[in-house]
Amino acid sequence: MAEPINRKTGPGTAPTPQNTPASNAPISSRATAPGVASIKEEDLDRAAAASIFAQNPKLVSMMQNKLQGLVGRSSGYVESLPAPVRRRVDGLKGVQKEHSKLEAEFQEEVLQLEKRFFAKFTPLYEKRAKIVNGATEPTEQEIEAGKADEEDEDEETEQPKESTDAAGADAKGIPEFWLSAMKNSSLAETIIDRDEEVLKDLTDIRMEYLDRPGFRLIFEFAENEFFTNKTLTKTYFYQEENGYGGDFIYDHAEGDKIDWKQGKDLTVKIESKKQRNKNTKQTRVVKKTIPTPSFFDFFNPASPPAEEDEEIDDEIEAKLELDYQLGEDIKEKLIPRAIDWFTGEALQFEQGMDDFDEDEFEDEDDEDEDEEDRDEDDDEEDDDEEDLSKSKQETAECKQS
């Protein structure tokens, strides 16, 4: 998978804004520290080297700069080739440029194709929004088709009885549809408890393509007590030039400014602190605004360096990559299959092979070896029994004599 962030020199590119693979990055490592008995001699050498580097940060910095200076440099092999051979190498580079032009043309064709099909998806998304918000009801044909899928998935599972509660009959649309769908997706980790109060008023999540490569996410809200915005948008931009292989290169994202109502900003918290004047002994209360995590930080993304040659801080780069992945998850997963995320069925497809317990499976060769070991143990037990029987017999003969 190509790197989504590429403001440094090099061939790394982001996936196209339409075909980003659906994969999750690991959150943490489950590696355990080795015990003293398990450390080999070469591990001790590595530990000693690591200790030296830890105590000499300047040495590490010098080595990194040296290694970075070697990136992209020729080994000298091509330059040592005879002139006619070098001309053929240059010719192959020319052929490769023609190939790159076709790859870029291919990506553009894919983008146009997806835009055409997106126009066909749009009426379905509009119908979904009307059903979710109670503006219309699904047809009997649509209901029967949905029930048929449930029966095919698991006929043995006991289905809950339909509620006859009068309050349910008065419910409008599907309450908290988008909040429930988001909490079942990769967005769950960004949602804080207090965010849910406003995300309950989320009426729709849509997307649209830009004229240039890129896309815009649109969050629509009902009137609420937190902000005055009717919609909040987040736009993902790609660089003008295609990358290696014709891929579009992700550049940056921009979000709308949220017009928070007085005292309702969920991205900050206010701490009050008393201060006493040393001379007059009078006290005053000072209020300090402190940033606090919230889903709505999504609309205020980190910005890459303004200068292309400027190095990206590791923390900033991690935030940029996470922001890009969340945007792609909303576009490629949440919006197209919102009902599957609402019901939780999409989680089954996300988990995939992760559901298999490795401990329940073993190689056939291992089974054969285990059987051989058991046979050998049985033979050894038989030999031991024969020796014990002979010993008892000899002991009995000695007593008789």
C-alpha positions as CSV (number, residue, x, y, z in Angstrom):
1,M,0.0,0.0,0.0
2,A,1.3,3.4,-1.0
3,E,1.9,6.1,1.6
4,P,-1.0,8.6,1.8
5,I,1.3,11.5,2.8
6,N,4.1,12.4,0.4
7,R,5.5,15.9,0.7
8,K,9.1,14.6,0.8
9,T,11.1,13.6,-2.2
10,G,10.5,10.1,-3.4
11,P,8.1,7.9,-5.3
12,G,5.6,7.2,-2.5
13,T,2.1,8.1,-3.4
14,A,-1.4,7.9,-1.9
15,P,-3.9,5.6,-3.4
16,T,-6.3,7.2,-5.8
17,P,-9.1,9.0,-4.0
18,Q,-11.5,6.4,-5.2
19,N,-9.6,3.1,-4.7
20,T,-8.1,3.3,-1.3
21,P,-7.7,-0.2,0.1
22,A,-9.8,-0.8,3.2
23,S,-7.2,-1.7,5.8
24,N,-6.6,-0.6,9.4
25,A,-3.2,0.2,10.8
26,P,-2.1,-1.5,14.0
27,I,-2.7,0.6,17.1
28,S,-0.2,-1.0,19.4
29,S,2.4,-3.7,19.6
30,R,1.8,-6.7,21.7
31,A,5.5,-7.6,21.8
32,T,6.8,-8.6,25.3
33,A,10.2,-7.9,26.7
34,P,12.6,-10.9,26.5
35,G,13.9,-12.6,29.6
36,V,17.6,-12.7,30.4
37,A,17.7,-16.4,29.5
38,S,16.2,-15.8,26.1
39,I,18.7,-13.1,25.0
40,K,21.3,-14.4,22.6
41,E,24.8,-13.2,22.1
42,E,23.9,-11.2,19.0
43,D,21.0,-9.6,20.9
44,L,23.6,-8.4,23.5
45,D,25.6,-6.8,20.7
46,R,22.5,-5.0,19.5
47,A,21.7,-3.9,23.0
48,A,25.2,-2.6,23.5
49,A,24.9,-0.7,20.2
50,A,21.6,0.7,21.1
51,S,23.0,1.9,24.4
52,I,25.8,3.7,22.6
53,F,23.4,5.4,20.3
54,A,21.1,6.4,23.2
55,Q,24.0,8.1,24.9
56,N,25.1,9.9,21.8
57,P,22.2,11.6,20.1
58,K,24.5,13.7,18.0
59,L,26.0,10.5,16.6
60,V,22.6,9.2,15.6
61,S,21.7,12.6,14.0
62,M,25.0,12.5,12.0
63,M,24.4,9.0,10.8
64,Q,20.8,9.8,9.8
65,N,21.9,12.8,7.8
66,K,24.6,10.7,6.1
67,L,22.1,8.0,5.2
68,Q,19.6,10.5,3.8
69,G,22.3,11.9,1.7
70,L,22.8,8.5,0.1
71,V,19.2,8.1,-0.9
72,G,18.7,8.2,-4.6
73,R,22.4,8.2,-5.4
74,S,23.7,6.0,-8.1
75,S,26.0,3.1,-7.2
76,G,28.1,4.0,-10.2
77,Y,27.3,0.8,-12.1
78,V,25.2,2.5,-14.8
79,E,27.9,5.2,-15.3
80,S,30.5,2.5,-15.8
81,L,28.7,0.9,-18.7
82,P,29.9,1.4,-22.2
83,A,28.4,4.4,-24.1
84,P,26.2,2.3,-26.4
85,V,24.7,0.4,-23.4
86,R,24.1,3.7,-21.6
87,R,22.2,5.0,-24.7
88,R,20.0,1.9,-24.5
89,V,19.3,2.5,-20.8
90,D,18.3,6.1,-21.7
91,G,16.0,4.7,-24.4
92,L,14.3,2.4,-21.8
93,K,13.8,5.4,-19.6
94,G,12.0,7.1,-22.5
95,V,9.8,4.0,-23.0
96,Q,9.0,4.1,-19.3
97,K,7.9,7.7,-19.6
98,E,5.4,6.7,-22.2
99,H,4.2,4.0,-19.9
100,S,3.8,6.5,-17.1
101,K,1.7,8.7,-19.3
102,L,-0.7,5.8,-20.0
103,E,-0.9,5.0,-16.3
104,A,-1.9,8.6,-15.6
105,E,-4.5,8.4,-18.4
106,F,-5.8,5.1,-16.8
107,Q,-6.2,6.7,-13.4
108,E,-8.1,9.6,-15.0
109,E,-10.4,7.2,-16.8
110,V,-11.1,5.3,-13.5
111,L,-11.9,8.6,-11.8
112,Q,-14.4,9.5,-14.6
113,L,-15.9,6.0,-14.5
114,E,-16.5,6.3,-10.7
115,K,-18.0,9.7,-11.1
116,R,-20.5,8.3,-13.6
117,F,-21.5,5.5,-11.2
118,F,-21.6,7.9,-8.3
119,A,-24.3,9.7,-10.1
120,K,-26.3,6.5,-10.2
121,F,-25.7,5.9,-6.4
122,T,-26.9,9.4,-5.5
123,P,-30.7,8.7,-5.8
124,L,-30.3,5.7,-3.5
125,Y,-28.5,7.9,-0.9
126,E,-31.3,10.5,-1.2
127,K,-33.9,7.8,-0.6
128,R,-32.0,6.5,2.4
129,A,-31.8,10.0,3.9
130,K,-35.6,10.4,3.5
131,I,-36.3,7.1,5.2
132,V,-33.8,7.8,8.1
133,N,-35.4,11.2,8.8
134,G,-39.0,10.1,8.5
135,A,-39.8,11.9,5.3
136,T,-40.9,8.7,3.6
137,E,-41.4,5.0,4.2
138,P,-39.6,2.1,2.4
139,T,-41.8,0.2,-0.1
140,E,-43.1,-3.3,0.7
141,Q,-40.8,-4.7,-2.0
142,E,-37.7,-3.1,-0.3
143,I,-38.8,-4.4,3.1
144,E,-39.3,-7.9,1.9
145,A,-35.9,-7.8,0.1
146,G,-34.2,-6.7,3.4
147,K,-36.0,-9.5,5.4
148,A,-34.9,-12.1,2.8
149,D,-31.3,-11.1,3.4
150,E,-31.6,-11.6,7.1
151,E,-33.1,-15.1,6.7
152,D,-30.4,-16.1,4.3
153,E,-27.6,-14.9,6.7
154,D,-28.7,-17.0,9.7
155,E,-31.8,-19.1,9.7
156,E,-30.9,-20.8,13.0
157,T,-30.6,-17.5,14.9
158,E,-33.7,-16.8,16.9
159,Q,-35.1,-13.4,15.7
160,P,-36.4,-11.0,18.3
161,K,-40.2,-10.5,18.3
162,E,-41.4,-7.2,16.7
163,S,-42.2,-4.6,19.3
164,T,-45.8,-3.6,19.6
165,D,-45.0,-0.6,21.8
166,A,-47.2,2.4,21.0
167,A,-44.2,4.7,21.4
168,G,-42.4,2.8,18.7
169,A,-45.2,3.4,16.3
170,D,-44.9,7.1,16.8
171,A,-41.2,7.2,16.2
172,K,-40.1,9.2,13.2
173,G,-37.6,7.6,10.8
174,I,-34.7,5.8,12.5
175,P,-33.5,7.8,15.6
176,E,-29.7,8.2,16.0
177,F,-29.0,6.3,12.8
178,W,-25.8,8.0,11.9
179,L,-24.5,8.1,15.5
180,S,-25.0,4.4,15.8
181,A,-23.3,3.7,12.4
182,M,-20.3,5.9,13.3
183,K,-19.9,4.2,16.7
184,N,-19.6,0.8,15.0
185,S,-17.0,2.1,12.5
186,S,-13.4,3.3,12.8
187,L,-14.7,6.7,13.9
188,A,-15.8,5.3,17.3
189,E,-12.4,6.1,18.8
190,T,-12.8,9.7,17.9
191,I,-16.2,10.1,19.5
192,I,-16.3,11.3,23.1
193,D,-19.4,10.9,25.3
194,R,-20.3,14.6,25.2
195,D,-20.0,14.5,21.4
196,E,-23.0,12.1,21.2
197,E,-25.4,14.9,22.3
198,V,-24.9,16.8,19.1
199,L,-24.2,13.7,16.8
200,K,-27.7,12.5,17.7
201,D,-28.9,15.5,15.5
202,L,-26.9,14.3,12.5
203,T,-29.4,13.9,9.7
204,D,-27.1,12.8,6.8
205,I,-23.5,12.3,5.7
206,R,-22.9,12.8,2.0
207,M,-19.9,13.2,-0.3
208,E,-19.2,14.9,-3.6
209,Y,-16.3,14.8,-6.0
210,L,-14.3,18.0,-6.8
211,D,-13.6,19.2,-10.4
212,R,-10.0,18.4,-9.7
213,P,-9.0,15.1,-8.1
214,G,-10.3,15.1,-4.5
215,F,-13.6,14.9,-2.6
216,R,-15.7,16.7,-0.1
217,L,-17.5,15.2,2.9
218,I,-20.8,16.9,4.0
219,F,-22.3,16.4,7.4
220,E,-25.9,17.7,7.8
221,F,-27.3,18.6,11.2
222,A,-30.8,19.4,12.5
223,E,-31.0,22.5,14.6
224,N,-29.2,21.9,17.9
225,E,-28.0,23.7,21.0
226,F,-24.3,23.5,20.2
227,F,-23.6,25.4,17.0
228,T,-25.4,27.3,14.3
229,N,-24.0,25.5,11.3
230,K,-26.6,23.6,9.3
231,T,-23.8,21.7,7.5
232,L,-20.1,21.0,8.2
233,T,-17.8,20.1,5.4
234,K,-14.3,18.6,5.1
235,T,-12.5,18.7,1.8
236,Y,-9.6,16.5,0.8
237,F,-7.2,17.9,-1.9
238,Y,-4.7,16.0,-4.1
239,Q,-1.6,17.4,-5.7
240,E,-1.7,18.7,-9.2
241,E,0.9,16.3,-10.5
242,N,0.3,12.5,-10.5
243,G,2.8,10.3,-8.7
244,Y,4.8,7.3,-9.8
245,G,2.4,4.9,-11.5
246,G,-0.1,7.6,-12.3
247,D,-1.6,7.7,-8.8
248,F,-3.1,10.8,-7.3
249,I,-1.0,12.2,-4.4
250,Y,-2.9,13.3,-1.3
251,D,-1.9,16.9,-0.3
252,H,-4.0,18.3,2.5
253,A,-7.5,18.7,3.9
254,E,-9.6,21.7,5.0
255,G,-12.6,21.8,7.3
256,D,-15.3,24.3,8.0
257,K,-15.1,26.7,11.0
258,I,-17.7,25.7,13.6
259,D,-19.8,28.5,14.9
260,W,-20.1,27.3,18.5
261,K,-22.8,28.8,20.7
262,Q,-21.7,30.5,23.9
263,G,-20.2,27.9,26.3
264,K,-21.0,25.0,24.0
265,D,-17.6,24.4,22.3
266,L,-16.9,20.7,22.7
267,T,-13.3,20.9,21.6
268,V,-12.2,22.9,24.7
269,K,-12.9,22.9,28.4
270,I,-12.7,25.8,30.8
271,E,-10.8,25.6,34.0
272,S,-11.2,28.1,36.8
273,K,-8.3,29.0,39.1
274,K,-8.1,31.3,42.1
275,Q,-5.3,33.8,42.3
276,R,-4.3,36.0,45.3
277,N,-2.6,39.4,45.0
278,K,0.6,39.4,47.1
279,N,0.2,43.0,48.1
280,T,-3.5,43.6,48.5
281,K,-4.4,39.9,49.4
282,Q,-7.4,40.2,47.1
283,T,-8.4,37.1,45.2
284,R,-9.7,36.7,41.7
285,V,-10.9,33.8,39.5
286,V,-9.0,33.3,36.3
287,K,-10.6,31.1,33.6
288,K,-8.4,29.3,31.2
289,T,-9.4,27.6,28.0
290,I,-7.8,24.2,27.4
291,P,-8.1,22.0,24.3
292,T,-9.8,18.7,24.9
293,P,-10.3,15.7,22.5
294,S,-13.5,15.7,20.5
295,F,-14.8,14.2,17.2
296,F,-15.2,17.8,16.0
297,D,-11.4,18.2,15.9
298,F,-12.0,16.3,12.6
299,F,-13.0,19.6,11.0
300,N,-9.8,21.3,12.2
301,P,-7.1,19.0,10.7
302,A,-3.4,19.4,11.1
303,S,-1.6,21.3,8.4
304,P,1.5,20.1,6.5
305,P,4.6,22.4,6.3
306,A,4.2,25.3,4.0
307,E,7.6,24.7,2.4
308,E,7.9,21.4,0.4
309,D,11.6,21.0,1.5
310,E,10.7,21.3,5.2
311,E,10.7,18.1,7.2
312,I,7.4,16.9,8.6
313,D,7.3,16.4,12.3
314,D,6.6,12.7,13.2
315,E,3.6,13.7,15.3
316,I,2.2,15.9,12.5
317,E,2.7,13.2,10.0
318,A,0.9,10.7,12.1
319,K,-2.0,13.1,12.5
320,L,-2.1,13.7,8.7
321,E,-2.1,10.0,7.9
322,L,-4.9,9.3,10.5
323,D,-6.9,12.2,9.2
324,Y,-6.6,10.9,5.6
325,Q,-7.6,7.4,6.7
326,L,-10.7,8.6,8.5
327,G,-11.8,10.6,5.5
328,E,-11.3,7.5,3.2
329,D,-13.2,5.3,5.7
330,I,-16.2,7.7,5.7
331,K,-16.1,7.9,1.9
332,E,-15.4,4.3,1.0
333,K,-17.1,2.4,3.8
334,L,-19.5,4.4,6.0
335,I,-21.4,6.3,3.3
336,P,-21.9,3.4,0.8
337,R,-22.9,0.9,3.5
338,A,-24.3,3.0,6.3
339,I,-27.1,0.5,7.1
340,D,-24.6,-2.3,7.5
341,W,-22.6,-0.2,10.0
342,F,-25.8,0.7,11.8
343,T,-26.8,-2.9,12.3
344,G,-23.2,-4.0,13.0
345,E,-23.1,-6.5,10.1
346,A,-20.2,-4.6,8.5
347,L,-18.0,-5.6,11.4
348,Q,-18.1,-9.2,10.2
349,F,-16.5,-8.3,6.9
350,E,-14.0,-6.0,8.7
351,Q,-12.8,-8.8,11.0
352,G,-12.4,-11.3,8.2
353,M,-9.8,-13.9,9.1
354,D,-9.2,-12.3,12.5
355,D,-12.0,-14.4,13.9
356,F,-10.0,-17.6,13.5
357,D,-8.2,-18.8,16.6
358,E,-4.7,-19.8,15.7
359,D,-4.6,-22.1,18.7
360,E,-7.4,-24.2,17.2
361,F,-5.3,-25.1,14.2
362,E,-2.0,-26.9,13.8
363,D,0.1,-28.1,10.9
364,E,-0.4,-31.7,9.7
365,D,3.3,-32.4,10.0
366,D,3.1,-31.4,13.6
367,E,0.3,-33.9,14.1
368,D,2.3,-36.7,12.5
369,E,5.3,-35.8,14.7
370,D,3.0,-35.9,17.8
371,E,1.7,-39.4,16.7
372,E,5.3,-40.7,16.2
373,D,6.2,-39.3,19.7
374,R,3.3,-41.0,21.2
375,D,4.2,-44.3,19.5
376,E,7.7,-44.0,20.8
377,D,6.5,-43.3,24.3
378,D,4.2,-46.4,24.1
379,D,7.1,-48.5,22.9
380,E,9.3,-47.2,25.8
381,E,6.4,-48.0,28.2
382,D,6.2,-51.6,26.9
383,D,9.9,-52.1,27.2
384,D,9.8,-50.7,30.8
385,E,7.0,-53.2,31.6
386,E,8.9,-56.1,30.2
387,D,12.0,-55.2,32.2
388,L,9.9,-54.8,35.4
389,S,8.3,-58.2,34.8
390,K,11.7,-59.9,34.3
391,S,13.0,-58.2,37.4
392,K,10.1,-59.5,39.5
393,Q,10.6,-63.0,38.1
394,E,14.3,-63.1,38.9
395,T,13.5,-61.8,42.5
396,A,11.0,-64.6,43.0
397,E,13.5,-67.3,41.8
398,C,16.1,-66.0,44.2
399,K,13.7,-66.2,47.1
400,Q,12.8,-69.8,46.2
401,S,16.4,-70.8,46.1
